[in-house]
Structure formats: structure tokens, C-alpha cells
Amino acid sequence: MLYHLASVFLALLFIIQGKYVRRVTPKLPEPAGRREGTYGSGTPLSLLIIGDSAAAGVGVELQRYALVGSMLNTLGPHYQVAWKLMAKTGDTSAELLEKIQHVESTQAFETVVISIGVNDVTGLTSSRKWSSNLAFISQALQDKFGAKRVLFSSLPPMHLFPALPQPLRWWLGVRAKHLNDLAEQFCQTNPQCHFVSAPFPTDRRFIADDGFHPGALAYQLWGEYLARVLQEQLIKHA
């Protein structure tokens, strides 16, 4: 109830604060480094990482320190990982879906990790559209890449982002939690999909200079956690 009241009576303030944040927040580039390849040794594993700026690794300078690098470092001693990163800053779930539907690829990926949703929060994607997009993304990944396992990583705790002023920070945080709840509900009814409640650290030293994206330490913890969840899934269904 409070969220809906704030949406009506504080709408103008939220617009002003949003414009201010976009104006003063540093625009960090996506990190340099390879976006596909083979890494490690052991049991073959195919892995696709897709999504938004966090999936792309914004907040660090090199992919080796980003999400993909952390996951590969954890999986590499046990698996030979054929991997690819398909992520872009600013993408919403609708834009990610469009990319998947139009990508030309003959490569199959058994496992897909998705980081998406922050731009759906700031872009005010409706609850119905969000849930619909998740369903279409899941199906498109099966059709395009033969995905057997899709891990949806939770949205970060936006109510704790230093770059966001109050009450905008609180308002976006409530919305992010709601989208997380919807994603978890969707995964519970789709056996090939798994919602991963990632342990995003909230200490300032884990956050990038823009006060919005993960820093190197956060990517390390995030990637290691996702890799462990994936390993558990692989062992369970071996």
C-alpha cells in the first residue's frame, strides 16, 4: 500500500531524482577481454552467460575480474567449460529476449546463467510483462541453444545502492524485491529454471566507483556462488 501511494504522490520527485542520478553517476565501460572460449579441464560443460551490465562485468576493467571470470575460475579445476558471454549495458528483459530470438548461432549451451532486471526496475516494466518475458526467454533459450538448465540470478538489493538518493532508493528497492518474487515463482513452476538468491554484499568496498555496479570483490563472491550452485545441480542430475 505504501509503495502504491508513494508511486502516485511522489512521482514528480522520483522523476527529478532519477534525472539527477543519470546526470551525476559516472558511466563505466564494459570490461575488456574475451567473450567466448574454452577454459579448464575435466568433464565437458557448455555455459552461456547473458543479461545486462552486471552480466557484462561493468565495474571492473577486465573480464577475468567480472562475473564470467569468477565463474570460470571456480569451475575450471573440475570442468572443461565451453563458454560465451552475451550481455549489454542497459538491456531490459524485453531487449534480452529480442537478442536471443534474433541471434544466429549453431552452438548449443546446456547451462545458461541470466542476470537481468535492474533496467526493468528503473524502466518500470510491469509485473505482467516481466513474468511474460521470463517465460519467453526460457523458451527461446531452449529453442535457440538447447538449454537444459537456466539459472536466474536474483536482482541486487537496490534499496542499498549508494548512488540512489532517498526516497527513490527505497522505492526502487521495493520494486526490485517484487520482481525477484515473481522470478522465483516462475522458476518454481518451470523445472528447467532455477532461481538463485545471490548473496550480494552490501559493504561499500564491494561496490564499484559509480555506487551502482558490483566491484571486483562482489563479482568474485557472486561468481563463486553461482558456480557452486551450478556444480550442485550437475552432481544432483549426474
VENQUI-V369464 format. One line per field, one symbol per residue. psi: psi as a letter, one per 20 degrees, with the letter a starting at -180 (. if undefined). A space follows every 10 residues. Layout:
# VENQUI-V369464
psi: ???
This chain:
# VENQUI-V369464
psi: ggghghhgij ggghgghghg ghhippnqrq qqrqjqapqa qbpppppppr cbhghijpir hqhhjagggg gghhhgihqo ooqqpnqppi prhghggggg hiqopipqoh ppppoqhghh ghjlpqgggg ggggghgggh hgggikpipo oopqqrnhij phipqqjhgg ghgggghghg ghgggghhjo hiqpponqmp qiqhiiqrhi jhrqaghghg ggggghhggg ggggghj.
